[in-house]
Amino acid sequence: MKAFRTLCTGMLSLVSCAAIAAPQRPNILFVMSDDHAAHAISAYSDKLIQTPNLDRLAKEGITFNHVFAANSICTPSRATILTGQYSHINGVPTFNALDPNKVTVAHRMQKAGYYTSMIGKWHLGSDPQGFDHWEIFPGQGEYHNPVLYTKEGSKKYQGEYATELVTRLAIANLKARPKEKPFFMMMHHKAPHRPWQPNARLGAKWRTRTIPEPATLFDTYAGRADPIREQRQSIARDLTKTDVKEPRPEGLTGDALTRWNYQRYMQDYLACIESIDESMGEMLAFLEQEGILENTVVVYTSDQGFFLGDHGMYDKRFMYEESLKMPFLVRWGKGIKPGLTQDAICVNCDFAPTFLALAGEEVPEEMQGVSMVPLFDGSTPAQWRTSMYYRYYHDPGDHRTARHYGVRTMTHKLIYFDGKDQWECYDLVKDPEELNNIYTQPEAQTVVAELKKELARLQKELKDTENLYADPKTWPRASSYRKAPQRREE
């Protein structure tokens, strides 16, 4: 990792020197939704929905195809994005609080002279630090009539819808910002998190749609390890009345009921996505009106991927591709040519170093990620990382997803369910839907051995250990950081 980081630092000095030396450092608008699967953005796949405003980022900027969450669950991903560290280093392996004394990218951007703000979903237990202004949902927050709170207290926004409200508050904050400083804003939507409650207009629109089914909706899990059969995030059996919003038709059973559940789930999920797309349109229009769009780096991502009926599931957590992959679109008129794509492997711990590099700041040694700025021209340096490390801890958790860790390369994936002592291996070129576990196949033993070797190398390099946080008793507790009862985060 040290050699890789040294290389990237050298590349950064060459590739992004123009940005650093520019008379005006770029503004940074980081927009993140909650549980937005990449394949529900038409820049990645047009089978489910059209997202013209998000697609505009791709058309006028760059689309990253291999950005992954190091731990695919909301709170740990957010901690990784802020700290540039993996869960075992930043102390947030599951739904525990981020230590408020932890130095984050917000602190560093603030110190670098940026005006920093955080609007929307925080979900990190302790109050935000390092932001000049913040207004956040308590915990998950509500879609309708949400409460948000600031340093001064809380406010209920009666008659408001979360996505529209976050957009309005973000625009108001940017209008009031100190104009002599560049800004770094983290704008975090609640949508499309469960229970997928769209606004009335888009909910009615999508209720009439029939959503294409994924090829793996009725996956039988043949040849796979036990955890995928034991999980409780199944379209067929685990969606609740709150999720589907209406009584199930009488007499529906078996595959017919699964199909009905899928349609009701996806109609609301995609309606929530459309509201996010409309929000992006509003933000881009505002930046244009302000005359600052061309020198603003606009990033759109999600805190992880999500299953949209893939393998018969909703939610995330597993290392399978739909859960692991994060959308990542970047528009920067002054720094990125339009219509580029990037296939390099990146991890969400790279986001914080990227923000610092854009600000002309050095990436501190304690950050385990590297700047993605050298990738902004669409090329991939010869010595860029060729694999990524994943680890999920929340076992059994709300969905009985067994803890596991693994390695993904450009062509293969190896997963180890350490509590079960079971392995899975996939050839992502021949089997992109991950249906054929080749772990025990004789012809795969050479690649399995290579992947195990790479997995061990990454664990050593990233200073992980096999049993760290494996026992829930060792998980850091939110109460460790609370000076007073956190009514807002319960």
MIKE-135474 format. One record per residue (C-alpha): x, y, z. Coordinates in steps of 0.5 Angstrom, whole numbers, padded with zeros to 4 digits, always signed. Example, Ala and Ser with C-alpha at 12.3 -4.5 7.8 and 13.67 -1.06 7.14 Angstrom:
% MIKE-135474
+0025-0009+0016;+0027-0002+0014;
% end
This chain:
% MIKE-135474
+0000+0000+0000;+0006+0005+0002;+0009+0004-0005;+0002+0005-0009;+0001+0011-0005;+0007+0014-0006;+0006+0013-0014;-0001+0016-0013;+0002+0022-0010;+0007+0023-0015;+0002+0022-0020;-0002+0027-0017;+0003+0032-0017;+0003+0032-0025;-0004+0030-0026;-0008+0035-0022;-0003+0041-0021;-0007+0045-0026;-0013+0045-0021;-0008+0046-0015;-0005+0052-0018;-0011+0055-0021;-0013+0062-0018;-0019+0059-0015;-0019+0052-0012;-0026+0048-0014;-0032+0048-0010;-0034+0041-0008;-0041+0039-0008;-0042+0031-0006;-0049+0029-0007;-0050+0022-0003;-0056+0018-0003;-0058+0012+0001;-0058+0005-0002;-0058+0007-0009;-0056+0002-0014;-0052+0003-0020;-0056-0001-0024;-0062+0004-0022;-0059+0010-0026;-0059+0010-0033;-0052+0012-0034;-0050+0005-0032;-0057+0001-0034;-0063+0004-0038;-0067-0002-0036;-0071+0000-0030;-0071+0008-0030;-0069+0014-0034;-0065+0019-0030;-0063+0025-0035;-0060+0029-0029;-0056+0024-0026;-0054+0022-0033;-0052+0029-0035;-0046+0028-0030;-0044+0022-0034;-0045+0026-0041;-0041+0032-0038;-0036+0029-0034;-0034+0022-0032;-0037+0015-0030;-0033+0010-0026;-0035+0003-0027;-0031+0000-0021;-0032+0004-0015;-0034-0001-0009;-0036+0000-0001;-0031-0003+0003;-0037-0005+0008;-0043-0005+0005;-0048-0002+0010;-0050+0005+0012;-0046+0007+0018;-0039+0004+0017;-0039+0007+0009;-0041+0014+0012;-0035+0013+0017;-0030+0011+0011;-0032+0016+0007;-0031+0021+0012;-0024+0018+0015;-0021+0015+0009;-0020+0009+0013;-0023+0002+0013;-0028+0000+0019;-0023-0004+0023;-0019+0003+0023;-0024+0008+0024;-0028+0004+0029;-0034+0004+0026;-0035-0004+0024;-0043-0003+0025;-0048+0001+0027;-0044+0005+0033;-0042+0012+0033;-0036+0015+0030;-0032+0018+0035;-0033+0026+0035;-0026+0027+0037;-0024+0023+0030;-0021+0028+0025;-0025+0027+0019;-0024+0030+0012;-0029+0036+0014;-0024+0038+0019;-0018+0038+0014;-0022+0042+0009;-0024+0047+0014;-0017+0048+0016;-0015+0049+0008;-0020+0055+0008;-0026+0051+0005;-0033+0053+0008;-0036+0046+0010;-0043+0044+0011;-0047+0038+0012;-0054+0037+0010;-0059+0031+0010;-0057+0024+0013;-0052+0023+0018;-0053+0017+0021;-0047+0017+0025;-0049+0017+0032;-0045+0023+0035;-0046+0030+0032;-0042+0032+0026;-0036+0036+0027;-0031+0040+0022;-0037+0043+0019;-0039+0051+0019;-0046+0049+0018;-0050+0043+0019;-0057+0040+0019;-0059+0033+0019;-0064+0028+0020;-0064+0024+0027;-0062+0017+0025;-0065+0015+0019;-0070+0021+0019;-0077+0021+0016;-0079+0022+0009;-0085+0026+0010;-0086+0032+0015;-0079+0030+0017;-0075+0033+0023;-0068+0036+0022;-0063+0039+0028;-0057+0043+0028;-0053+0046+0034;-0058+0050+0036;-0064+0045+0036;-0069+0041+0032;-0075+0043+0027;-0080+0039+0024;-0082+0041+0017;-0089+0040+0017;-0092+0039+0010;-0085+0037+0007;-0082+0031+0003;-0075+0029+0005;-0071+0030-0002;-0074+0036-0004;-0073+0039+0003;-0066+0037+0003;-0065+0040-0004;-0068+0047-0001;-0064+0047+0005;-0058+0046+0001;-0059+0051-0004;-0061+0056+0002;-0054+0054+0005;-0050+0056-0001;-0054+0062-0003;-0052+0064+0004;-0044+0062+0004;-0038+0066+0005;-0037+0068-0002;-0029+0069-0001;-0028+0062+0000;-0029+0056-0004;-0034+0051-0001;-0035+0043+0001;-0042+0041+0002;-0044+0034+0003;-0051+0034+0001;-0054+0027+0004;-0061+0024+0002;-0065+0020+0006;-0068+0016-0001;-0068+0011-0003;-0068+0008+0004;-0073+0003+0006;-0079+0003+0007;-0079+0007+0000;-0084+0012+0001;-0084+0017-0005;-0088+0023-0006;-0095+0023-0008;-0094+0025-0015;-0089+0020-0017;-0092+0015-0013;-0098+0015-0017;-0094+0016-0023;-0090+0009-0022;-0096+0005-0019;-0098+0004-0026;-0091+0002-0029;-0089-0005-0030;-0082-0006-0028;-0078-0011-0031;-0075-0017-0027;-0068-0019-0026;-0066-0025-0029;-0064-0028-0022;-0070-0026-0018;-0072-0034-0017;-0065-0036-0016;-0064-0042-0013;-0058-0041-0009;-0055-0048-0012;-0048-0049-0010;-0047-0043-0006;-0045-0043+0001;-0051-0043+0007;-0051-0035+0008;-0055-0033+0002;-0060-0039+0004;-0061-0037+0011;-0061-0029+0010;-0068-0025+0011;-0068-0020+0006;-0072-0024+0001;-0077-0021-0004;-0081-0027-0003;-0082-0028+0004;-0079-0022+0008;-0082-0015+0005;-0087-0013+0011;-0094-0009+0010;-0090-0003+0011;-0086-0004+0005;-0091-0006+0000;-0096-0001+0003;-0103-0005+0001;-0106-0011+0002;-0103-0017-0002;-0108-0020-0007;-0112-0026-0004;-0110-0032-0007;-0103-0030-0009;-0098-0035-0007;-0091-0038-0009;-0088-0034-0015;-0094-0030-0017;-0093-0027-0010;-0086-0026-0011;-0087-0022-0017;-0093-0018-0014;-0088-0016-0008;-0083-0015-0013;-0087-0010-0017;-0089-0006-0011;-0082-0006-0008;-0079-0003-0014;-0085+0002-0016;-0084+0006-0010;-0076+0005-0010;-0076+0008-0017;-0081+0013-0015;-0076+0015-0010;-0070+0015-0015;-0074+0020-0019;-0074+0025-0014;-0067+0025-0013;-0066+0026-0020;-0070+0032-0020;-0066+0034-0014;-0060+0034-0018;-0063+0038-0024;-0065+0043-0019;-0058+0043-0016;-0054+0044-0023;-0059+0049-0025;-0058+0053-0019;-0050+0052-0020;-0051+0055-0027;-0055+0061-0024;-0050+0063-0019;-0044+0062-0025;-0040+0057-0021;-0042+0051-0024;-0036+0050-0029;-0031+0051-0022;-0035+0046-0018;-0034+0039-0018;-0040+0035-0017;-0040+0028-0015;-0046+0023-0014;-0046+0017-0011;-0049+0012-0006;-0047+0010+0001;-0047+0003-0002;-0050-0001-0008;-0057-0005-0007;-0061-0011-0009;-0066-0010-0014;-0069-0017-0014;-0062-0019-0016;-0061-0026-0013;-0069-0025-0010;-0067-0020-0005;-0067-0013-0003;-0062-0009+0002;-0055-0010+0001;-0049-0013+0006;-0047-0019+0002;-0041-0018-0002;-0044-0020-0009;-0044-0015-0014;-0050-0011-0014;-0049-0009-0006;-0042-0008-0007;-0042-0003-0013;-0043+0004-0012;-0045+0009-0017;-0040+0014-0018;-0041+0020-0023;-0037+0026-0023;-0037+0033-0027;-0032+0038-0027;-0033+0043-0033;-0026+0046-0032;-0022+0039-0030;-0026+0033-0033;-0027+0032-0041;-0034+0030-0042;-0036+0023-0044;-0031+0019-0040;-0031+0013-0037;-0026+0010-0032;-0025+0002-0030;-0020+0003-0025;-0022-0001-0018;-0023+0005-0013;-0026+0004-0006;-0030+0009-0002;-0024+0010+0003;-0021+0014-0003;-0026+0019-0003;-0023+0023+0003;-0016+0023-0001;-0020+0026-0007;-0023+0032-0004;-0016+0034-0001;-0013+0033-0007;-0018+0037-0011;-0016+0043-0005;-0009+0042-0006;-0008+0039+0000;-0003+0033+0002;-0007+0026+0004;-0005+0025+0011;-0001+0018+0012;-0007+0015+0017;-0012+0015+0011;-0012+0009+0008;-0015+0011+0001;-0011+0015-0005;-0014+0020-0009;-0018+0019-0015;-0016+0025-0019;-0011+0022-0023;-0016+0018-0026;-0020+0024-0028;-0017+0024-0035;-0020+0017-0036;-0014+0013-0036;-0011+0008-0031;-0004+0009-0029;+0000+0002-0030;+0001+0001-0023;-0006+0003-0020;-0009-0002-0015;-0012-0009-0018;-0016-0011-0013;-0020-0009-0007;-0021-0012+0000;-0028-0012+0003;-0031-0014+0010;-0038-0014+0013;-0039-0015+0021;-0046-0014+0023;-0048-0022+0024;-0053-0024+0025;-0056-0017+0025;-0063-0015+0022;-0063-0019+0016;-0059-0025+0019;-0053-0024+0014;-0047-0028+0016;-0040-0024+0017;-0035-0025+0011;-0029-0022+0008;-0026-0023+0001;-0022-0020-0005;-0025-0018-0011;-0020-0017-0018;-0022-0015-0025;-0024-0022-0026;-0025-0026-0020;-0028-0025-0013;-0027-0030-0007;-0031-0029-0001;-0030-0033+0006;-0036-0033+0011;-0031-0034+0017;-0037-0036+0022;-0039-0041+0017;-0032-0043+0015;-0035-0043+0008;-0032-0040+0001;-0035-0038-0005;-0031-0036-0011;-0033-0033-0018;-0031-0032-0025;-0034-0025-0026;-0032-0025-0034;-0036-0032-0035;-0041-0031-0029;-0042-0024-0028;-0049-0026-0025;-0045-0030-0019;-0049-0036-0020;-0043-0041-0021;-0039-0042-0015;-0032-0045-0017;-0029-0046-0011;-0028-0053-0011;-0028-0054-0018;-0021-0057-0020;-0019-0053-0026;-0020-0047-0021;-0015-0049-0016;-0010-0044-0019;-0014-0038-0019;-0017-0040-0012;-0010-0040-0009;-0008-0034-0012;-0014-0030-0009;-0012-0033-0002;-0005-0030-0003;-0008-0023-0005;-0013-0023+0000;-0008-0025+0006;-0003-0019+0003;-0009-0014+0003;-0011-0016+0010;-0003-0015+0012;-0003-0009+0008;-0009-0006+0011;-0007-0008+0018;-0013-0012+0019;-0014-0018+0023;-0018-0024+0022;-0022-0024+0029;-0022-0016+0030;-0029-0014+0031;-0032-0021+0030;-0035-0022+0037;-0041-0016+0038;-0038-0015+0045;-0032-0012+0042;-0036-0007+0038;-0035+0000+0040;-0041+0003+0043;-0045+0009+0041;-0046+0011+0049;-0038+0011+0049;-0038+0018+0046;-0045+0021+0048;-0044+0026+0054;-0052+0027+0054;-0058+0023+0052;-0058+0023+0044;-0066+0024+0043;-0064+0025+0036;-0060+0019+0034;-0064+0013+0038;
% end
